[in-house]
Amino acid sequence: RSKHEEIELVSLEEFYREAPPEISRPAITLSEPHQQTLARLDWELEQRKRLAEKYKECLTSKEKILKEIEVKKEYLSSLQPRLNSIMQ
């Protein structure tokens, strides 16, 4: 058994529908199962790289938003003493 058999790949229909022609190469891969498997693994790798990049962008965005929330919380917590002093 090969290690790649443990990876759950997209269906063949989805692969040929979504993968770009330079990866799917239907002229070659439709008749050669080994080349088809290699192409599907290449597509899987490409998708995982893209998703990993998107994940990093989301984490960066999340951290930025959390910092903004913290700044706003500090502002709001400092507002109460100022309001009290104005009221007096």
Contacts in CASP RR format, 6 or more apart in sequence:
PFRMAT RR
TARGET T0000
AUTHOR 0000-0000-0000
METHOD contacts of the structure
MODEL  1
RSKHEEIELVSLEEFYREAPPEISRPAITLSEPHQQTLARLDWELEQRKR
LAEKYKECLTSKEKILKEIEVKKEYLSSLQPRLNSIMQ
4 37 0 8 1.000
4 41 0 8 1.000
7 41 0 8 1.000
7 44 0 8 1.000
9 15 0 8 1.000
9 40 0 8 1.000
9 41 0 8 1.000
9 44 0 8 1.000
10 18 0 8 1.000
10 40 0 8 1.000
10 43 0 8 1.000
10 44 0 8 1.000
12 36 0 8 1.000
12 40 0 8 1.000
15 24 0 8 1.000
15 39 0 8 1.000
15 40 0 8 1.000
15 43 0 8 1.000
16 24 0 8 1.000
16 26 0 8 1.000
18 43 0 8 1.000
19 39 0 8 1.000
19 43 0 8 1.000
23 39 0 8 1.000
23 42 0 8 1.000
23 43 0 8 1.000
23 46 0 8 1.000
24 39 0 8 1.000
24 43 0 8 1.000
25 35 0 8 1.000
25 39 0 8 1.000
28 35 0 8 1.000
29 35 0 8 1.000
29 36 0 8 1.000
29 39 0 8 1.000
30 36 0 8 1.000
END
